[in-house]
Amino acid sequence: MESMTAATILAAFTRRQRRYVVLPDLGGVDWERLDYLGWAHASGHMAYVVYNHERPAVGLVLRRTKLTGAQRPKLCSWCLTTHQGCGVNLFTAQIGDNAARVHGDYVCNDLRCSAYVRGLLRTGVGQMRETITVGERVARLRTNVERFIRSVYGEGAQV
Ligand SMILES: [Zn+2]
């Protein structure tokens, strides 16, 4: 993705969302190997995603719900990486101003889908057998993130 500064990251969020955004440490971020920038709030209950591939940057404020109960291996809906149960959690974003309307996906808990699709990180559990290239995995990840953004901000969102 295009590299970003603290100011451009903050500008990707709406005025209302900015109150909740705690910026990440940008030291050492490898922008060229990122499809989206994702980070969690220290509380663990909130997370943030910024996406700017071939579009103006858009931000997502996400609520992270830890899954409880029996944890079977689970698939990330964005990068399709299989994790041990706790490696995938439910991330939801509020749609518009109504707190009761949310859109959610089960996503890598560490929000490091970009590293998993490039083989830079492994989860230690068996993965789906796939014959597609890293480039195709990257394209699929971006498509899934764009779909999530459209579900939250509407079809008119510039993705
Ligand atoms: Zn993922």
Backbone and ligand atoms as CSV (ligand in chain L), in Angstrom:
chain,resi,resn,atom,element,x,y,z
A,1,MET,N,N,0.837,-1.176,0.000
A,1,MET,CA,C,0.000,0.000,0.000
A,1,MET,C,C,0.882,1.240,0.000
A,2,GLU,N,N,0.294,2.378,-0.328
A,2,GLU,CA,C,1.015,3.639,-0.274
A,2,GLU,C,C,1.376,3.933,1.181
A,3,SER,N,N,2.587,4.437,1.407
A,3,SER,CA,C,2.965,4.729,2.790
A,3,SER,C,C,2.146,5.914,3.307
A,4,MET,N,N,1.947,5.921,4.615
A,4,MET,CA,C,1.108,6.944,5.232
A,4,MET,C,C,1.820,7.531,6.441
A,5,THR,N,N,1.413,8.741,6.796
A,5,THR,CA,C,1.916,9.388,8.009
A,5,THR,C,C,0.806,9.371,9.048
A,6,ALA,N,N,1.150,9.752,10.267
A,6,ALA,CA,C,0.125,9.821,11.314
A,6,ALA,C,C,-1.015,10.727,10.864
A,7,ALA,N,N,-0.678,11.830,10.181
A,7,ALA,CA,C,-1.710,12.793,9.764
A,7,ALA,C,C,-2.610,12.196,8.687
A,8,THR,N,N,-2.035,11.496,7.698
A,8,THR,CA,C,-2.875,10.942,6.634
A,8,THR,C,C,-3.691,9.755,7.149
A,9,ILE,N,N,-3.166,9.042,8.123
A,9,ILE,CA,C,-3.950,7.950,8.717
A,9,ILE,C,C,-5.174,8.538,9.426
A,10,LEU,N,N,-4.943,9.561,10.226
A,10,LEU,CA,C,-6.054,10.161,10.972
A,10,LEU,C,C,-7.103,10.724,10.009
A,11,ALA,N,N,-6.627,11.292,8.889
A,11,ALA,CA,C,-7.542,11.897,7.920
A,11,ALA,C,C,-8.405,10.852,7.216
A,12,ALA,N,N,-8.016,9.572,7.279
A,12,ALA,CA,C,-8.789,8.511,6.624
A,12,ALA,C,C,-10.066,8.187,7.404
A,13,PHE,N,N,-10.126,8.647,8.642
A,13,PHE,CA,C,-11.302,8.380,9.478
A,13,PHE,C,C,-12.240,9.582,9.458
A,14,THR,N,N,-13.509,9.327,9.733
A,14,THR,CA,C,-14.463,10.427,9.808
A,14,THR,C,C,-14.184,11.232,11.080
A,15,ARG,N,N,-14.707,12.444,11.098
A,15,ARG,CA,C,-14.495,13.310,12.253
A,15,ARG,C,C,-14.939,12.626,13.555
A,16,ARG,N,N,-16.092,11.934,13.485
A,16,ARG,CA,C,-16.621,11.271,14.666
A,16,ARG,C,C,-15.717,10.110,15.106
A,17,GLN,N,N,-15.208,9.359,14.111
A,17,GLN,CA,C,-14.360,8.212,14.429
A,17,GLN,C,C,-13.032,8.640,15.055
A,18,ARG,N,N,-12.523,9.807,14.654
A,18,ARG,CA,C,-11.181,10.224,15.101
A,18,ARG,C,C,-11.060,10.288,16.610
A,19,ARG,N,N,-12.176,10.506,17.291
A,19,ARG,CA,C,-12.148,10.552,18.759
A,19,ARG,C,C,-11.717,9.217,19.348
A,20,TYR,N,N,-11.962,8.139,18.584
A,20,TYR,CA,C,-11.679,6.804,19.109
A,20,TYR,C,C,-10.359,6.228,18.595
A,21,VAL,N,N,-9.717,6.947,17.680
A,21,VAL,CA,C,-8.528,6.387,17.040
A,21,VAL,C,C,-7.280,6.670,17.878
A,22,VAL,N,N,-6.571,5.607,18.215
A,22,VAL,CA,C,-5.261,5.729,18.845
A,22,VAL,C,C,-4.260,5.269,17.795
A,23,LEU,N,N,-3.405,6.173,17.358
A,23,LEU,CA,C,-2.515,5.871,16.234
A,23,LEU,C,C,-1.469,4.822,16.611
A,24,PRO,N,N,-1.064,4.019,15.623
A,24,PRO,CA,C,-0.060,2.982,15.882
A,24,PRO,C,C,1.347,3.559,15.786
A,25,ASP,N,N,2.312,2.787,16.234
A,25,ASP,CA,C,3.719,3.123,16.051
A,25,ASP,C,C,4.062,2.798,14.593
A,26,LEU,N,N,4.475,3.784,13.834
A,26,LEU,CA,C,4.725,3.563,12.402
A,26,LEU,C,C,6.178,3.194,12.107
A,27,GLY,N,N,7.009,3.144,13.144
A,27,GLY,CA,C,8.408,2.755,12.933
A,27,GLY,C,C,8.474,1.312,12.468
A,28,GLY,N,N,9.199,1.063,11.389
A,28,GLY,CA,C,9.382,-0.311,10.931
A,28,GLY,C,C,8.233,-0.879,10.124
A,29,VAL,N,N,7.232,-0.070,9.800
A,29,VAL,CA,C,6.132,-0.585,8.964
A,29,VAL,C,C,6.651,-0.767,7.540
A,30,ASP,N,N,6.487,-1.967,7.012
A,30,ASP,CA,C,6.950,-2.292,5.657
A,30,ASP,C,C,5.778,-2.079,4.695
A,31,TRP,N,N,5.597,-0.852,4.263
A,31,TRP,CA,C,4.402,-0.484,3.496
A,31,TRP,C,C,4.265,-1.288,2.214
A,32,GLU,N,N,5.397,-1.594,1.578
A,32,GLU,CA,C,5.336,-2.295,0.289
A,32,GLU,C,C,4.750,-3.703,0.420
A,33,ARG,N,N,4.837,-4.269,1.597
A,33,ARG,CA,C,4.319,-5.622,1.801
A,33,ARG,C,C,3.022,-5.618,2.589
A,34,LEU,N,N,2.333,-4.494,2.602
A,34,LEU,CA,C,1.061,-4.388,3.312
A,34,LEU,C,C,-0.065,-4.137,2.318
A,35,ASP,N,N,-1.187,-4.798,2.514
A,35,ASP,CA,C,-2.375,-4.511,1.713
A,35,ASP,C,C,-3.297,-3.571,2.482
A,36,TYR,N,N,-3.235,-3.683,3.800
A,36,TYR,CA,C,-3.945,-2.728,4.660
A,36,TYR,C,C,-3.115,-2.593,5.920
A,37,LEU,N,N,-3.257,-1.455,6.588
A,37,LEU,CA,C,-2.606,-1.272,7.879
A,37,LEU,C,C,-3.647,-1.569,8.949
A,38,GLY,N,N,-3.358,-2.534,9.803
A,38,GLY,CA,C,-4.298,-2.878,10.861
A,38,GLY,C,C,-3.592,-2.902,12.199
A,39,TRP,N,N,-4.221,-2.380,13.216
A,39,TRP,CA,C,-3.633,-2.403,14.545
A,39,TRP,C,C,-4.734,-2.410,15.588
A,40,ALA,N,N,-4.375,-2.877,16.781
A,40,ALA,CA,C,-5.359,-2.993,17.856
A,40,ALA,C,C,-5.117,-1.928,18.910
A,41,HIS,N,N,-6.183,-1.501,19.546
A,41,HIS,CA,C,-6.113,-0.623,20.708
A,41,HIS,C,C,-5.563,-1.451,21.864
A,42,ALA,N,N,-4.826,-0.802,22.762
A,42,ALA,CA,C,-4.208,-1.536,23.876
A,42,ALA,C,C,-5.242,-2.294,24.704
A,43,SER,N,N,-6.482,-1.835,24.727
A,43,SER,CA,C,-7.525,-2.505,25.512
A,43,SER,C,C,-7.858,-3.874,24.941
A,44,GLY,N,N,-7.557,-4.049,23.645
A,44,GLY,CA,C,-7.856,-5.323,22.999
A,44,GLY,C,C,-9.248,-5.413,22.425
A,45,HIS,N,N,-10.122,-4.492,22.805
A,45,HIS,CA,C,-11.516,-4.567,22.352
A,45,HIS,C,C,-11.757,-3.829,21.039
A,46,MET,N,N,-10.833,-2.961,20.692
A,46,MET,CA,C,-11.009,-2.201,19.464
A,46,MET,C,C,-9.803,-2.372,18.561
A,47,ALA,N,N,-10.065,-2.207,17.274
A,47,ALA,CA,C,-8.974,-2.283,16.310
A,47,ALA,C,C,-9.282,-1.335,15.172
A,48,TYR,N,N,-8.258,-1.089,14.378
A,48,TYR,CA,C,-8.394,-0.106,13.292
A,48,TYR,C,C,-7.767,-0.671,12.024
A,49,VAL,N,N,-8.368,-0.309,10.911
A,49,VAL,CA,C,-7.828,-0.697,9.616
A,49,VAL,C,C,-7.850,0.530,8.725
A,50,VAL,N,N,-6.739,0.737,8.006
A,50,VAL,CA,C,-6.712,1.791,6.998
A,50,VAL,C,C,-6.317,1.145,5.679
A,51,TYR,N,N,-7.038,1.523,4.625
A,51,TYR,CA,C,-6.846,0.902,3.321
A,51,TYR,C,C,-6.784,2.000,2.262
A,52,ASN,N,N,-5.775,1.921,1.374
A,52,ASN,CA,C,-5.656,2.998,0.374
A,52,ASN,C,C,-5.198,2.491,-0.994
A,53,HIS,N,N,-5.438,1.222,-1.291
A,53,HIS,CA,C,-4.988,0.694,-2.578
A,53,HIS,C,C,-5.808,1.294,-3.722
A,54,GLU,N,N,-5.151,2.066,-4.576
A,54,GLU,CA,C,-5.785,2.683,-5.751
A,54,GLU,C,C,-7.050,3.458,-5.413
A,55,ARG,N,N,-7.029,4.137,-4.292
A,55,ARG,CA,C,-8.201,4.910,-3.866
A,55,ARG,C,C,-7.770,5.851,-2.739
A,56,PRO,N,N,-8.604,6.873,-2.448
A,56,PRO,CA,C,-8.317,7.680,-1.266
A,56,PRO,C,C,-8.406,6.791,-0.026
A,57,ALA,N,N,-7.563,7.073,0.950
A,57,ALA,CA,C,-7.529,6.226,2.145
A,57,ALA,C,C,-8.859,6.243,2.880
A,58,VAL,N,N,-9.252,5.075,3.359
A,58,VAL,CA,C,-10.468,4.966,4.161
A,58,VAL,C,C,-10.120,4.185,5.428
A,59,GLY,N,N,-10.726,4.585,6.540
A,59,GLY,CA,C,-10.440,3.930,7.814
A,59,GLY,C,C,-11.652,3.189,8.340
A,60,LEU,N,N,-11.383,2.143,9.086
A,60,LEU,CA,C,-12.436,1.369,9.745
A,60,LEU,C,C,-12.136,1.331,11.244
A,61,VAL,N,N,-13.129,1.624,12.051
A,61,VAL,CA,C,-13.017,1.420,13.497
A,61,VAL,C,C,-13.752,0.126,13.795
A,62,LEU,N,N,-13.047,-0.832,14.345
A,62,LEU,CA,C,-13.601,-2.169,14.523
A,62,LEU,C,C,-13.695,-2.546,15.988
A,63,ARG,N,N,-14.748,-3.253,16.305
A,63,ARG,CA,C,-14.884,-3.833,17.632
A,63,ARG,C,C,-14.422,-5.278,17.517
A,64,ARG,N,N,-13.542,-5.690,18.409
A,64,ARG,CA,C,-13.018,-7.052,18.343
A,64,ARG,C,C,-13.679,-7.897,19.423
A,65,THR,N,N,-14.339,-8.952,19.009
A,65,THR,CA,C,-15.021,-9.840,19.942
A,65,THR,C,C,-14.259,-11.147,20.015
A,66,LYS,N,N,-13.734,-11.428,21.195
A,66,LYS,CA,C,-13.003,-12.679,21.342
A,66,LYS,C,C,-13.976,-13.834,21.368
A,67,LEU,N,N,-13.644,-14.851,20.636
A,67,LEU,CA,C,-14.509,-16.022,20.573
A,67,LEU,C,C,-14.251,-16.888,21.799
A,68,THR,N,N,-15.325,-17.430,22.326
A,68,THR,CA,C,-15.168,-18.292,23.496
A,68,THR,C,C,-15.693,-19.678,23.170
A,69,GLY,N,N,-15.512,-20.597,24.095
A,69,GLY,CA,C,-15.994,-21.952,23.872
A,69,GLY,C,C,-14.968,-22.783,23.116
A,70,ALA,N,N,-15.414,-23.924,22.652
A,70,ALA,CA,C,-14.515,-24.835,21.951
A,70,ALA,C,C,-13.962,-24.159,20.702
A,71,GLN,N,N,-12.674,-24.164,20.590
A,71,GLN,CA,C,-12.045,-23.472,19.480
A,71,GLN,C,C,-11.455,-24.455,18.480
A,72,ARG,N,N,-12.185,-24.634,17.407
A,72,ARG,CA,C,-11.637,-25.432,16.319
A,72,ARG,C,C,-10.854,-24.507,15.396
A,73,PRO,N,N,-9.986,-25.042,14.574
A,73,PRO,CA,C,-9.280,-24.156,13.629
A,73,PRO,C,C,-10.279,-23.351,12.814
A,74,LYS,N,N,-9.927,-22.106,12.562
A,74,LYS,CA,C,-10.842,-21.210,11.839
A,74,LYS,C,C,-10.110,-20.512,10.708
A,75,LEU,N,N,-10.924,-20.096,9.727
A,75,LEU,CA,C,-10.402,-19.460,8.527
A,75,LEU,C,C,-10.639,-17.955,8.610
A,76,CYS,N,N,-9.630,-17.174,8.266
A,76,CYS,CA,C,-9.806,-15.724,8.145
A,76,CYS,C,C,-10.615,-15.444,6.884
A,77,SER,N,N,-11.662,-14.628,7.005
A,77,SER,CA,C,-12.514,-14.330,5.847
A,77,SER,C,C,-11.819,-13.436,4.829
A,78,TRP,N,N,-10.766,-12.765,5.217
A,78,TRP,CA,C,-10.092,-11.830,4.306
A,78,TRP,C,C,-8.946,-12.512,3.560
A,79,CYS,N,N,-8.076,-13.231,4.288
A,79,CYS,CA,C,-6.899,-13.805,3.618
A,79,CYS,C,C,-6.991,-15.317,3.479
A,80,LEU,N,N,-8.010,-15.925,4.062
A,80,LEU,CA,C,-8.259,-17.368,3.995
A,80,LEU,C,C,-7.138,-18.201,4.615
A,81,THR,N,N,-6.476,-17.618,5.608
A,81,THR,CA,C,-5.478,-18.363,6.375
A,81,THR,C,C,-6.192,-19.117,7.497
A,82,THR,N,N,-5.794,-20.357,7.715
A,82,THR,CA,C,-6.370,-21.145,8.806
A,82,THR,C,C,-5.552,-20.910,10.067
A,83,HIS,N,N,-6.262,-20.636,11.156
A,83,HIS,CA,C,-5.615,-20.410,12.450
A,83,HIS,C,C,-6.147,-21.394,13.476
A,84,GLN,N,N,-5.376,-21.572,14.534
A,84,GLN,CA,C,-5.897,-22.190,15.740
A,84,GLN,C,C,-7.043,-21.296,16.197
A,85,GLY,N,N,-8.050,-21.840,16.850
A,85,GLY,CA,C,-9.263,-21.080,17.165
A,85,GLY,C,C,-9.088,-19.636,17.567
A,86,CYS,N,N,-8.182,-19.363,18.527
A,86,CYS,CA,C,-8.074,-17.996,19.034
A,86,CYS,C,C,-7.326,-17.073,18.073
A,87,GLY,N,N,-6.829,-17.589,16.974
A,87,GLY,CA,C,-6.095,-16.752,16.023
A,87,GLY,C,C,-7.003,-15.974,15.096
A,88,VAL,N,N,-8.305,-16.279,15.161
A,88,VAL,CA,C,-9.290,-15.565,14.353
A,88,VAL,C,C,-10.371,-15.061,15.297
A,89,ASN,N,N,-10.733,-13.793,15.165
A,89,ASN,CA,C,-11.810,-13.259,15.989
A,89,ASN,C,C,-12.786,-12.475,15.133
A,90,LEU,N,N,-13.915,-12.156,15.741
A,90,LEU,CA,C,-14.944,-11.412,15.020
A,90,LEU,C,C,-14.662,-9.916,15.119
A,91,PHE,N,N,-14.557,-9.265,13.976
A,91,PHE,CA,C,-14.361,-7.816,13.924
A,91,PHE,C,C,-15.600,-7.212,13.287
A,92,THR,N,N,-16.197,-6.253,13.990
A,92,THR,CA,C,-17.404,-5.620,13.458
A,92,THR,C,C,-17.208,-4.109,13.369
A,93,ALA,N,N,-17.828,-3.536,12.347
A,93,ALA,CA,C,-17.807,-2.081,12.175
A,93,ALA,C,C,-19.239,-1.595,12.173
A,94,GLN,N,N,-19.461,-0.457,12.801
A,94,GLN,CA,C,-20.791,0.135,12.837
A,94,GLN,C,C,-21.121,0.730,11.474
A,95,ILE,N,N,-22.364,0.515,11.029
A,95,ILE,CA,C,-22.813,1.078,9.753
A,95,ILE,C,C,-23.581,2.363,10.046
A,96,GLY,N,N,-23.057,3.466,9.581
A,96,GLY,CA,C,-23.718,4.752,9.805
A,96,GLY,C,C,-23.734,5.128,11.281
A,97,ASP,N,N,-24.764,5.860,11.696
A,97,ASP,CA,C,-24.824,6.358,13.070
A,97,ASP,C,C,-25.570,5.430,14.019
A,98,ASN,N,N,-26.113,4.352,13.496
A,98,ASN,CA,C,-26.919,3.450,14.309
A,98,ASN,C,C,-26.052,2.328,14.882
A,99,ALA,N,N,-25.821,2.381,16.197
A,99,ALA,CA,C,-24.925,1.411,16.834
A,99,ALA,C,C,-25.441,-0.018,16.713
A,100,ALA,N,N,-26.743,-0.169,16.412
A,100,ALA,CA,C,-27.315,-1.516,16.312
A,100,ALA,C,C,-27.022,-2.162,14.951
A,101,ARG,N,N,-26.608,-1.350,13.992
A,101,ARG,CA,C,-26.329,-1.895,12.654
A,101,ARG,C,C,-24.826,-2.079,12.489
A,102,VAL,N,N,-24.411,-3.323,12.352
A,102,VAL,CA,C,-22.981,-3.588,12.206
A,102,VAL,C,C,-22.748,-4.592,11.081
A,103,HIS,N,N,-21.534,-4.542,10.547
A,103,HIS,CA,C,-21.117,-5.564,9.596
A,103,HIS,C,C,-19.857,-6.202,10.178
A,104,GLY,N,N,-19.768,-7.521,10.084
A,104,GLY,CA,C,-18.616,-8.176,10.686
A,104,GLY,C,C,-18.051,-9.304,9.852
A,105,ASP,N,N,-16.790,-9.585,10.081
A,105,ASP,CA,C,-16.112,-10.713,9.457
A,105,ASP,C,C,-15.209,-11.356,10.498
A,106,TYR,N,N,-14.928,-12.644,10.307
A,106,TYR,CA,C,-13.934,-13.327,11.126
A,106,TYR,C,C,-12.584,-13.110,10.452
A,107,VAL,N,N,-11.682,-12.447,11.169
A,107,VAL,CA,C,-10.420,-12.009,10.563
A,107,VAL,C,C,-9.256,-12.381,11.484
A,108,CYS,N,N,-8.062,-12.518,10.891
A,108,CYS,CA,C,-6.844,-12.786,11.667
A,108,CYS,C,C,-6.798,-11.833,12.865
A,109,ASN,N,N,-6.680,-12.403,14.060
A,109,ASN,CA,C,-6.721,-11.594,15.272
A,109,ASN,C,C,-5.622,-10.536,15.307
A,110,ASP,N,N,-4.467,-10.839,14.692
A,110,ASP,CA,C,-3.358,-9.884,14.706
A,110,ASP,C,C,-3.402,-8.915,13.528
A,111,LEU,N,N,-4.425,-9.028,12.685
A,111,LEU,CA,C,-4.602,-8.155,11.512
A,111,LEU,C,C,-3.345,-8.139,10.637
A,112,ARG,N,N,-2.705,-9.293,10.507
A,112,ARG,CA,C,-1.498,-9.365,9.682
A,112,ARG,C,C,-1.722,-10.254,8.460
A,113,CYS,N,N,-2.920,-10.152,7.878
A,113,CYS,CA,C,-3.250,-10.935,6.681
A,113,CYS,C,C,-2.182,-10.792,5.598
A,114,SER,N,N,-1.657,-9.582,5.437
A,114,SER,CA,C,-0.670,-9.335,4.370
A,114,SER,C,C,0.548,-10.235,4.526
A,115,ALA,N,N,0.973,-10.443,5.759
A,115,ALA,CA,C,2.149,-11.290,6.004
A,115,ALA,C,C,1.815,-12.761,5.767
A,116,TYR,N,N,0.602,-13.173,6.104
A,116,TYR,CA,C,0.219,-14.577,5.892
A,116,TYR,C,C,0.118,-14.902,4.405
A,117,VAL,N,N,-0.485,-14.007,3.614
A,117,VAL,CA,C,-0.644,-14.332,2.191
A,117,VAL,C,C,0.707,-14.349,1.469
A,118,ARG,N,N,1.696,-13.627,2.004
A,118,ARG,CA,C,3.017,-13.598,1.382
A,118,ARG,C,C,3.949,-14.675,1.944
A,119,GLY,N,N,3.448,-15.466,2.884
A,119,GLY,CA,C,4.284,-16.517,3.460
A,119,GLY,C,C,5.331,-15.995,4.432
A,120,LEU,N,N,5.184,-14.749,4.910
A,120,LEU,CA,C,6.150,-14.164,5.841
A,120,LEU,C,C,5.840,-14.575,7.276
A,121,LEU,N,N,4.625,-15.021,7.500
A,121,LEU,CA,C,4.180,-15.481,8.813
A,121,LEU,C,C,3.432,-16.783,8.604
A,122,ARG,N,N,3.565,-17.704,9.539
A,122,ARG,CA,C,2.817,-18.956,9.458
A,122,ARG,C,C,2.096,-19.191,10.785
A,123,THR,N,N,1.008,-19.919,10.725
A,123,THR,CA,C,0.196,-20.091,11.931
A,123,THR,C,C,0.480,-21.386,12.672
A,124,GLY,N,N,1.171,-22.311,12.043
A,124,GLY,CA,C,1.458,-23.568,12.718
A,124,GLY,C,C,0.361,-24.602,12.587
A,125,VAL,N,N,-0.698,-24.276,11.873
A,125,VAL,CA,C,-1.724,-25.288,11.590
A,125,VAL,C,C,-1.796,-25.496,10.076
A,126,GLY,N,N,-2.302,-26.659,9.706
A,126,GLY,CA,C,-2.382,-26.999,8.284
A,126,GLY,C,C,-3.226,-25.998,7.521
A,127,GLN,N,N,-2.801,-25.676,6.319
A,127,GLN,CA,C,-3.520,-24.714,5.493
A,127,GLN,C,C,-4.273,-25.437,4.379
A,128,MET,N,N,-5.284,-24.747,3.849
A,128,MET,CA,C,-5.987,-25.252,2.669
A,128,MET,C,C,-4.973,-25.466,1.567
A,129,ARG,N,N,-5.174,-26.528,0.796
A,129,ARG,CA,C,-4.293,-26.740,-0.344
A,129,ARG,C,C,-4.743,-25.825,-1.484
A,130,GLU,N,N,-3.890,-24.949,-1.908
A,130,GLU,CA,C,-4.248,-24.007,-2.975
A,130,GLU,C,C,-3.117,-23.963,-3.990
A,131,THR,N,N,-3.490,-23.728,-5.226
A,131,THR,CA,C,-2.472,-23.668,-6.271
A,131,THR,C,C,-2.269,-22.249,-6.789
A,132,ILE,N,N,-2.939,-21.268,-6.194
A,132,ILE,CA,C,-2.823,-19.901,-6.709
A,132,ILE,C,C,-1.517,-19.260,-6.249
A,133,THR,N,N,-1.091,-18.234,-6.974
A,133,THR,CA,C,0.175,-17.550,-6.685
A,133,THR,C,C,-0.003,-16.553,-5.541
A,134,VAL,N,N,1.137,-16.069,-5.055
A,134,VAL,CA,C,1.092,-15.046,-4.005
A,134,VAL,C,C,0.354,-13.807,-4.532
A,135,GLY,N,N,0.610,-13.450,-5.787
A,135,GLY,CA,C,-0.064,-12.291,-6.374
A,135,GLY,C,C,-1.577,-12.459,-6.373
A,136,GLU,N,N,-2.019,-13.667,-6.653
A,136,GLU,CA,C,-3.467,-13.928,-6.652
A,136,GLU,C,C,-4.032,-13.912,-5.233
A,137,ARG,N,N,-3.240,-14.378,-4.280
A,137,ARG,CA,C,-3.686,-14.311,-2.871
A,137,ARG,C,C,-3.815,-12.857,-2.422
A,138,VAL,N,N,-2.842,-12.045,-2.835
A,138,VAL,CA,C,-2.865,-10.620,-2.483
A,138,VAL,C,C,-4.113,-9.965,-3.083
A,139,ALA,N,N,-4.385,-10.274,-4.363
A,139,ALA,CA,C,-5.553,-9.686,-5.032
A,139,ALA,C,C,-6.840,-10.112,-4.328
A,140,ARG,N,N,-6.898,-11.364,-3.904
A,140,ARG,CA,C,-8.090,-11.861,-3.218
A,140,ARG,C,C,-8.266,-11.169,-1.874
A,141,LEU,N,N,-7.155,-10.983,-1.156
A,141,LEU,CA,C,-7.221,-10.288,0.133
A,141,LEU,C,C,-7.770,-8.873,-0.060
A,142,ARG,N,N,-7.238,-8.165,-1.083
A,142,ARG,CA,C,-7.689,-6.792,-1.315
A,142,ARG,C,C,-9.172,-6.765,-1.676
A,143,THR,N,N,-9.600,-7.720,-2.492
A,143,THR,CA,C,-11.019,-7.803,-2.869
A,143,THR,C,C,-11.886,-7.969,-1.630
A,144,ASN,N,N,-11.443,-8.810,-0.695
A,144,ASN,CA,C,-12.238,-9.076,0.509
A,144,ASN,C,C,-12.281,-7.860,1.438
A,145,VAL,N,N,-11.161,-7.129,1.521
A,145,VAL,CA,C,-11.152,-5.917,2.356
A,145,VAL,C,C,-12.060,-4.863,1.717
A,146,GLU,N,N,-11.997,-4.744,0.381
A,146,GLU,CA,C,-12.840,-3.769,-0.318
A,146,GLU,C,C,-14.328,-4.114,-0.138
A,147,ARG,N,N,-14.646,-5.399,-0.162
A,147,ARG,CA,C,-16.029,-5.836,0.038
A,147,ARG,C,C,-16.504,-5.427,1.433
A,148,PHE,N,N,-15.638,-5.599,2.439
A,148,PHE,CA,C,-15.980,-5.220,3.806
A,148,PHE,C,C,-16.236,-3.715,3.871
A,149,ILE,N,N,-15.355,-2.940,3.236
A,149,ILE,CA,C,-15.498,-1.477,3.270
A,149,ILE,C,C,-16.818,-1.059,2.605
A,150,ARG,N,N,-17.161,-1.701,1.481
A,150,ARG,CA,C,-18.429,-1.373,0.819
A,150,ARG,C,C,-19.624,-1.738,1.695
A,151,SER,N,N,-19.504,-2.833,2.442
A,151,SER,CA,C,-20.602,-3.242,3.317
A,151,SER,C,C,-20.823,-2.237,4.442
A,152,VAL,N,N,-19.755,-1.553,4.828
A,152,VAL,CA,C,-19.848,-0.597,5.931
A,152,VAL,C,C,-20.244,0.788,5.420
A,153,TYR,N,N,-19.613,1.214,4.321
A,153,TYR,CA,C,-19.823,2.585,3.854
A,153,TYR,C,C,-20.756,2.673,2.655
A,154,GLY,N,N,-21.236,1.535,2.162
A,154,GLY,CA,C,-22.183,1.554,1.052
A,154,GLY,C,C,-21.508,1.350,-0.286
A,155,GLU,N,N,-22.311,1.031,-1.289
A,155,GLU,CA,C,-21.777,0.767,-2.625
A,155,GLU,C,C,-21.105,2.004,-3.200
A,156,GLY,N,N,-21.532,3.181,-2.731
A,156,GLY,CA,C,-20.959,4.413,-3.247
A,156,GLY,C,C,-19.546,4.682,-2.758
A,157,ALA,N,N,-19.105,3.895,-1.770
A,157,ALA,CA,C,-17.748,4.072,-1.257
A,157,ALA,C,C,-16.764,3.868,-2.401
A,158,GLN,N,N,-15.725,4.667,-2.424
A,158,GLN,CA,C,-14.795,4.611,-3.555
A,158,GLN,C,C,-13.825,3.453,-3.426
A,159,VAL,N,N,-14.356,2.257,-3.583
A,159,VAL,CA,C,-13.469,1.082,-3.585
A,159,VAL,C,C,-13.773,0.241,-4.801
L,1,ZN,ZN,ZN,-6.318,-12.846,7.594
